[in-house]
Amino acid sequence: MLRPALIAIILTSTALDGQTETKTDPRAEMETLFQNPDGGWPKNVEWGSFKTMQEAEKDKERDKNRKSTFDNSATYTQIRNLAKSYKATENRRYRQAARRGLDYILREQRPSGGWRGSDVDAITFNDGAMTGGMQLLREVSEAQAHFSWTDKQTRRKANQALERAIRVTLDCQIRVNGHKTAWCQQHDHKSLKPVKARTYELPSISGAESVDIVRFLMEIKTPSDEVTEAIESAIAWFQKSAIKGIRIESFPIDPVKDLNKTISSDKRVVMDPNAEPTWARFYEIDTNRPFFCNRDGIKVYSLDKVKLERRTGYSWYGGYATSLLARDYPKLEKISVDYAIMENARNIVCADGAFSWDDLGSWPVLARHLKPDAAGNCVVGDLVQI
């Protein structure tokens, strides 16, 4: 027999008592339970561990002061879930809770266009804070199925907030010697420069968080030239910054007690010419050199220089961009400007032209329109050939 907590939809009242049927969803009930008065949700709620509503209530009582945040998929995930639950049950409490969550997101957006994380008041790409919020706002502004109940004013506000967030995301892309690279985990709201968060999270170019940013930009349906340049520049940086010939190995050790946890395995770098490319979590901005850091804020340049607790308790290396480069980016549709922009515009008038036309899309095509010299070179302007 199915346990009540595992049934997707439960009828909490029946027509037998003369009341209107109200459908409920166990997961949605728990999410409304944990929603804070400000409309947001705390992070690190172990949603999958609750077998009954009573267990969820006991966990809630253990810590009533957990703050709302966007870290670790908090808030925007619950809003999306509640919106879907409302569509499935037509339970107005879920719609109301999702609406309060949306109001929280809109209210918490800083003048910069960014959202803060729980560690520092800065534009936070770490833990999906920015990209998660932007993805949700896109769903709302497009009135995707689970948000079809939103009104035009809400969709307009969501779209305006989304545009501000995309704007600051593009502006935060780090330039080195005039070339765009990728992003830091956090950027200052005013200067937009990379800033540190926790003591071991120093200003850097991040090989981890930048992946989700690129993926988000790639999902824009009609990207501007600026968005396309941001994507291409970041992809070039990932290709350049891939670390080859090493793998990260975990191995058992005698248990070590560290405050409230016991560490029973360690990590080390192993040379392996057959290993898949990997990326460091942090790269120095000026040199692009991978680095690491201890809780004392002191930068080191090899994993074995990181103390055991941080070495095993943080993601310093990873195949962060593997699927982005191998699967996602190759699928990105390459379309011409006349199709992407001109054919979708609504304020353009076309007229017949009695003249020849060539897109000049490659060097050989350009050569057809310029007179080559004796060596076969096509030159425009003054040039000293060596």
HELIX and SHEET records of a PDB file:
HELIX    1   1 PRO A    4  LEU A    6  5                                   3    
HELIX    2   2 ALA A   15  ASP A   17  5                                   3    
HELIX    3   3 PRO A   26  PHE A   34  1                                   9    
HELIX    4   4 TRP A   47  SER A   49  5                                   3    
HELIX    5   5 MET A   53  ARG A   62  1                                  10    
HELIX    6   6 ASP A   71  SER A   73  5                                   3    
HELIX    7   7 TYR A   76  THR A   89  1                                  14    
HELIX    8   8 ARG A   92  GLU A  108  1                                  17    
HELIX    9   9 ASN A  126  GLY A  128  5                                   3    
HELIX   10  10 ALA A  129  SER A  141  1                                  13    
HELIX   11  11 ALA A  145  PHE A  147  5                                   3    
HELIX   12  12 LYS A  152  CYS A  172  1                                  21    
HELIX   13  13 GLU A  209  MET A  218  1                                  10    
HELIX   14  14 ASP A  225  SER A  241  1                                  17    
HELIX   15  15 LEU A  303  LYS A  305  5                                   3    
HELIX   16  16 LEU A  308  THR A  312  1                                   5    
HELIX   17  17 THR A  322  SER A  323  1                                   2    
HELIX   18  18 LEU A  324  ASP A  328  3                                   5    
HELIX   19  19 TYR A  329  LYS A  331  1                                   3    
HELIX   20  20 VAL A  337  ALA A  340  1                                   4    
HELIX   21  21 MET A  342  ASN A  344  5                                   3    
HELIX   22  22 TRP A  363  ALA A  367  1                                   5    
SHEET    1   A 2 ILE A  10  LEU A  11  0                                        
SHEET    2   A 2 LYS A  23  THR A  24 -1                                        
SHEET    1   B 2 ILE A 123  THR A 124  0                                        
SHEET    2   B 2 GLN A 186  HIS A 187 -1                                        
SHEET    1   C 2 ARG A 175  VAL A 176  0                                        
SHEET    2   C 2 HIS A 179  LYS A 180 -1                                        
SHEET    1   D 4 ILE A 205  SER A 206  0                                        
SHEET    2   D 4 PHE A 282  TYR A 283 -1                                        
SHEET    3   D 4 PRO A 290  CYS A 293 -1                                        
SHEET    4   D 4 LYS A 299  VAL A 300 -1                                        
SHEET    1   E 2 ILE A 246  ASP A 258  0                                        
SHEET    2   E 2 LYS A 261  MET A 271 -1                                        
SHEET    1   F 2 TRP A 279  ALA A 280  0                                        
SHEET    2   F 2 TYR A 317  GLY A 318 -1                                        
END                                                                             
